[in-house]
Amino acid sequence: MRSGQRLGHLPGHRLGRRFGWLWGAYGTSALGTWLAFGAFPLIAIEVLHAGPAEVATLASVGAAVGAAVAVPLGPWVEFRHKRPVLIVMDLVRCAALLTIPTAFALGVLTFPQLLLVSVVVAGADVTFRAASGAYLKTLLPAEDLLVAHARFESTAWTTTIIGPPLGGAAIGLLGPVATVVADAVSYLISALGIGAIGGHEPPPERRDAARMRAGDLFDGWRYILADATLRPLFCNTVLFNGLVMAAEPLLAVQMLGRLGFAPWQYGLAFAVPSIGGLLGARLARPLVTRFGQHRVLVVSGTLRALWPVGLAFPGPGTGGLLLVMGVELGLISCCGVFNPVYATYRLERTAHHRVARTLTAWTVTTKASTALLTALWGGLGVLLGPRTAIGLAGVLVLATPLLLPRRAAALPAEPKPVPTRT
């Protein structure tokens, strides 16, 4: 019997109280993040009167530097209990964000503070993701990982649908600083939820973490590049995500500027198709059960690459808006299937004592390459025009399926901790 056919994949299967707390914490912080979506640029523009260069710096440099700061934290996390790390990262993000409304109320808010907070939050995000992946692998048996990732993916798209409209309304009524407070509170609630998980966590692989070697910083990349299955998947996801995200600012310029769409129409073009992500995440489990994990990974990874090139062709008016929504619906639906399958595939093929370092290296590379490609495509947009640059990104995305794993590899042979459910 294949893992996709086991009881853990039956609809409505319960993953236990401890996973329920982790899932609830994830949903709360995700909602807070989407409520505050766009708050930092708005604060920079409306409160600090920042110009385009400063806003671009806030969006790209903050994330890139934050990812670099997280590099040494991967090995640090690997050799520590993961649940306390998750709680600390939530509290760090909460405290950092709360400095913004405090400084605003005192009239001392500055752009360097905004930039510093964005760096701290980005670094804590990377560290939290690495620790949460490692913790999830100890919390659930392998046959339940796809169920868990599908639920996380469904939650992510649900908060994407409802968060920005609610956040936009809150910004209109109370200003952008109010949504930063909501985001900070969501991290506090997440920390409390993770603290309520309780239970036993297997001890880290190594206890002499204080004597971390310099070479440990690069263990995550060495592990990925040495693995015949993880290496192509790593290259595929980094390149795909970077190219898709690099085209987003140019699409905003094209739609809000040259095509004359109103801001609410631009928001609608991305909010409505997010329903496809929710549906795709719901389909991931049944598809893997019927066709197998590797086939679903390759097919959904190929199909998602076919859509972005279509974003180069919208014209003005209703027809152009519907074209963008249709392309985004196809893209997001395929990503909704691919993401939980890929996350499970990656986690299953990463040794227990390497998860935190591997996920840190993966996330740091994704964030850094996205920042680099976004800057590069900004220059191409100036030289070639937004439409041509968007089309070029879409054409390059068409080649990314060539980097998907050609065949399924065996899972690593290693002693696995026995998860406990309550």
C-alpha positions in Angstrom: 0.0 0.0 0.0 1.4 3.4 -0.9 1.7 6.1 1.7 -0.9 8.2 -0.1 -3.4 5.3 0.4 -3.0 5.0 4.2 -5.4 6.1 6.7 -3.6 9.4 7.3 -4.8 10.6 3.9 -8.5 9.9 4.4 -10.7 12.9 4.4 -11.4 14.3 7.8 -8.5 12.4 9.4 -7.5 14.0 12.7 -3.8 14.8 13.2 -4.1 15.3 17.0 -4.5 18.1 19.5 -0.8 19.1 19.3 -1.0 19.6 15.5 -4.2 21.5 16.0 -2.4 24.1 18.2 0.4 24.4 15.6 -2.1 24.8 12.8 -4.1 27.5 14.7 -0.9 29.4 15.5 0.1 29.3 11.8 -3.4 30.5 10.7 -3.4 33.4 13.2 0.1 34.7 12.2 -0.7 34.3 8.5 -3.9 36.4 8.9 -2.0 39.0 10.8 0.6 39.2 8.0 -2.0 39.6 5.3 -3.9 42.2 7.3 -0.7 44.3 7.4 0.1 43.6 3.7 1.5 46.8 2.2 1.6 48.6 5.6 5.3 49.4 5.6 5.4 51.1 2.1 2.3 53.1 3.1 3.8 54.2 6.4 7.0 55.1 4.5 5.0 57.1 1.9 2.2 58.7 4.0 4.0 59.2 7.4 7.6 59.6 6.5 7.1 61.1 3.0 9.6 58.6 1.4 10.3 58.6 -2.3 10.3 55.7 -4.7 14.0 54.8 -4.1 13.4 54.5 -0.3 10.3 52.4 -0.8 12.1 50.1 -3.2 15.0 49.8 -0.6 12.5 48.9 2.1 10.9 46.2 -0.1 14.1 44.5 -1.3 17.0 45.3 0.9 15.1 44.6 4.1 14.2 41.1 3.0 17.6 40.3 1.5 19.6 41.5 4.6 17.1 39.7 6.9 17.7 36.5 5.0 21.5 37.0 5.3 21.1 37.5 9.0 19.3 34.2 9.3 22.1 32.2 7.7 24.0 31.5 11.0 20.7 30.8 12.8 20.1 27.6 10.7 22.9 25.6 12.5 21.9 27.2 15.8 18.3 26.0 15.4 19.4 22.5 14.3 21.0 21.7 17.6 18.2 23.0 19.9 14.7 22.1 20.8 12.5 23.5 18.1 9.3 24.6 20.0 11.1 27.1 22.2 12.8 28.6 19.1 9.3 29.0 17.4 8.0 30.8 20.5 11.1 33.1 20.6 10.9 34.0 16.9 7.2 34.9 17.3 8.0 37.1 20.3 10.9 38.7 18.5 8.6 39.6 15.6 5.9 40.9 17.9 8.4 43.1 19.8 10.0 44.4 16.7 6.7 45.4 15.1 5.4 47.0 18.3 8.3 49.5 18.2 6.6 51.1 15.1 3.3 52.2 16.7 5.2 53.2 19.8 7.6 55.4 17.9 4.7 56.8 15.8 2.8 57.7 18.9 5.9 59.5 20.3 6.5 61.3 17.1 10.0 59.8 16.6 9.4 57.2 13.8 12.1 57.2 11.2 12.9 55.4 7.9 16.0 53.6 9.3 13.8 52.2 12.1 11.3 50.9 9.5 14.2 49.3 7.6 15.7 47.8 10.7 12.3 46.3 11.7 11.9 44.8 8.3 15.3 43.2 8.6 14.5 41.7 12.0 11.1 40.4 10.9 12.6 38.9 7.7 15.4 37.1 9.7 12.9 35.8 12.3 10.6 34.6 9.4 13.4 32.5 7.9 14.4 31.0 11.3 10.7 30.3 12.2 10.2 28.4 8.9 13.3 26.3 9.4 12.3 25.4 13.0 8.7 24.7 12.1 9.6 22.3 9.3 12.0 20.4 11.6 9.4 20.4 14.4 6.6 19.2 12.1 8.8 16.2 11.1 9.0 15.1 14.7 5.4 15.8 15.5 3.8 13.7 12.8 4.5 10.4 11.0 5.6 10.6 7.4 2.3 9.4 6.0 0.6 12.5 7.6 2.9 15.2 6.4 1.0 15.8 3.1 -2.2 16.1 5.1 -0.6 18.7 7.3 1.0 20.7 4.4 -2.3 20.7 2.5 -4.0 22.2 5.5 -1.3 24.8 5.9 -1.6 25.6 2.1 -5.4 25.9 2.4 -5.0 28.3 5.3 -2.4 30.4 3.5 -4.7 31.0 0.5 -7.7 31.6 2.8 -5.9 34.3 4.7 -4.7 35.7 1.3 -8.3 36.1 0.2 -9.7 37.7 3.4 -6.7 39.4 4.8 -5.9 42.2 2.4 -9.5 43.5 2.0 -9.9 43.6 5.8 -6.5 45.2 6.2 -7.4 47.7 3.5 -10.6 48.7 5.3 -8.6 49.0 8.6 -6.0 51.2 6.9 -8.8 53.4 5.5 -10.4 53.8 8.9 -7.4 53.8 11.3 -4.3 54.3 9.2 -1.5 51.8 8.3 0.0 51.7 11.8 -3.1 50.0 13.1 -2.6 47.0 10.9 1.0 46.7 12.2 -0.4 46.4 15.7 -2.7 43.7 14.5 0.2 41.8 12.9 2.2 42.1 16.2 -0.7 40.8 18.2 -1.1 37.8 15.8 2.5 36.8 16.6 1.8 37.0 20.3 -1.3 34.8 19.9 0.8 32.4 17.8 3.4 32.2 20.5 0.8 31.4 23.1 -0.7 28.7 20.8 2.7 27.0 20.3 3.3 27.2 24.0 0.1 25.3 24.6 1.2 22.4 22.4 3.0 20.7 25.2 4.2 17.1 24.9 7.7 15.7 24.4 10.1 16.8 21.7 13.0 14.5 20.8 16.4 15.8 21.9 18.6 17.6 19.2 21.2 15.5 17.4 24.1 17.3 19.0 24.4 19.0 22.4 27.6 20.9 22.0 25.9 23.6 20.0 27.9 26.4 21.6 31.0 25.2 19.7 29.5 25.6 16.3 32.1 25.4 13.5 32.2 28.0 10.7 31.6 25.2 8.2 28.2 24.5 9.7 26.9 27.7 8.1 27.1 26.1 4.7 25.9 22.6 5.6 22.4 23.3 4.3 23.6 24.2 0.8 26.1 21.3 0.8 23.4 18.9 1.7 21.0 20.2 -1.0 23.5 20.2 -3.8 24.9 16.8 -2.9 21.4 15.2 -3.1 20.3 14.1 -6.6 16.6 14.7 -5.8 16.8 17.9 -3.7 19.2 19.6 -6.0 16.9 19.9 -9.1 13.9 20.7 -7.0 15.9 23.4 -5.2 16.9 25.0 -8.5 13.4 24.7 -9.9 11.6 26.4 -7.0 14.2 29.2 -6.5 14.1 30.1 -10.2 10.4 29.8 -10.6 9.6 31.9 -7.5 12.2 34.5 -8.3 11.0 35.0 -11.9 7.3 35.1 -11.0 7.9 37.6 -8.1 10.2 39.7 -10.2 7.4 40.4 -12.8 4.9 41.4 -10.1 6.0 45.1 -9.7 6.1 45.5 -13.5 2.6 44.1 -13.8 1.5 46.6 -11.2 3.0 49.4 -13.2 1.4 48.1 -16.4 -2.1 47.7 -14.9 -2.2 50.8 -12.7 -0.4 53.0 -15.1 -0.6 52.3 -18.8 -3.7 50.2 -18.8 -5.6 52.5 -16.5 -7.0 50.0 -14.0 -8.2 51.4 -10.6 -6.5 50.1 -7.4 -9.6 48.1 -6.4 -9.5 46.4 -9.8 -5.8 45.5 -9.4 -6.6 44.0 -6.0 -9.6 42.1 -7.3 -7.4 40.6 -10.1 -5.3 38.8 -7.4 -7.8 38.3 -4.6 -10.4 36.3 -6.5 -8.0 33.9 -8.2 -6.6 33.0 -4.8 -9.7 30.8 -4.5 -7.9 28.5 -6.9 -5.1 28.1 -4.4 -7.6 26.9 -1.8 -9.1 24.4 -4.2 -5.7 23.2 -5.4 -4.6 22.5 -1.9 -7.8 20.5 -1.3 -7.0 18.4 -4.4 -3.4 17.7 -3.5 -4.2 14.7 -1.3 -6.6 12.9 -3.6 -4.4 13.4 -6.5 -1.4 11.9 -4.7 -3.5 9.0 -3.5 -4.5 8.2 -7.1 -1.5 9.1 -9.2 1.4 9.0 -6.8 3.5 11.8 -5.2 6.3 12.1 -7.8 3.9 12.2 -10.8 1.7 14.9 -9.2 4.8 16.9 -8.3 6.1 16.9 -11.9 2.8 17.5 -13.6 1.6 20.3 -11.3 5.1 21.8 -11.4 5.0 21.7 -15.2 1.5 23.1 -15.5 2.2 26.1 -13.2 5.0 27.2 -15.5 2.6 27.6 -18.5 0.7 30.5 -17.1 3.0 33.5 -16.3 3.8 34.3 -19.9 0.1 35.2 -20.4 0.5 38.2 -18.1 2.3 40.0 -21.0 -0.8 40.3 -23.1 -3.6 42.0 -21.2 -5.1 45.1 -22.7 -7.3 47.8 -21.1 -10.9 47.4 -20.0 -12.9 44.4 -18.8 -11.3 42.0 -21.2 -7.8 42.7 -20.0 -8.9 42.4 -16.4 -10.5 39.0 -17.0 -7.4 37.8 -18.8 -5.2 38.7 -15.8 -7.7 37.0 -13.5 -7.8 33.9 -15.7 -4.1 33.6 -15.9 -3.7 34.1 -12.1 -6.4 31.6 -11.5 -4.6 28.9 -13.5 -1.2 29.8 -12.0 -2.5 29.8 -8.4 -4.5 26.7 -8.8 -1.5 24.7 -10.0 0.6 26.2 -7.2 -2.0 25.2 -4.7 -1.5 21.6 -5.7 2.3 21.8 -6.2 3.2 23.6 -2.9 2.0 21.0 -0.3 3.3 18.1 -2.4 6.7 19.8 -2.9 6.9 20.7 0.8 6.2 17.1 1.8 8.6 15.7 -0.8 11.4 17.9 0.4 10.8 17.2 4.1 10.6 13.4 3.6 13.9 13.4 1.7 15.8 15.5 4.3 17.4 13.7 7.2 16.1 14.6 10.6 19.3 16.1 11.8 19.6 18.3 8.7 16.1 19.8 8.4 16.7 23.2 10.0 19.9 23.9 8.1 18.4 22.7 4.8 15.2 24.8 5.1 17.2 27.8 6.2 19.5 27.5 3.1 16.5 27.0 0.9 14.6 30.0 2.2 17.6 32.3 2.3 18.4 31.5 -1.3 14.8 32.0 -2.4 14.6 35.4 -0.7 18.0 36.6 -2.0 17.4 35.4 -5.5 13.9 37.0 -5.6 15.4 40.3 -4.4 18.1 40.1 -7.0 15.8 39.2 -9.9 13.3 41.9 -8.9 16.0 44.5 -9.1 17.2 43.1 -12.4 13.8 43.0 -13.9 13.2 46.6 -12.7 16.1 47.6 -14.9 14.8 45.5 -17.8 11.4 47.2 -17.4 13.0 50.6 -17.9 15.1 49.4 -20.9 12.5 47.2 -22.7 9.2 48.4 -21.3 7.1 46.5 -18.6 5.2 44.3 -21.1 8.3 43.0 -22.8 10.1 42.4 -19.5 7.0 40.5 -18.1 6.9 38.4 -21.3 10.7 37.6 -21.0 10.2 36.4 -17.4 7.3 34.2 -18.5 9.3 32.7 -21.3 12.1 31.8 -18.9 9.6 30.3 -16.5 8.6 27.9 -19.3 12.0 26.3 -18.9 11.8 25.6 -15.2 10.1 22.2 -15.5 13.3 20.9 -17.0 14.7 21.2 -13.5 12.1 19.1 -11.8 13.3 15.7 -10.4 13.1 13.1 -13.2 12.5 10.2 -11.0 11.5 9.6 -7.4 14.4 8.8 -5.0 14.3 6.5 -2.1 13.7 8.1 1.3 16.9 8.4 3.5 17.5 5.4 5.8 17.7 6.8 9.3 16.3 6.1 12.7 13.1 8.3 13.1 11.7 9.7 16.3 8.3 8.3 17.2 5.7 11.1 17.2 3.3 11.2 20.0 -0.3 12.5 19.6 -2.6 13.7 22.3 
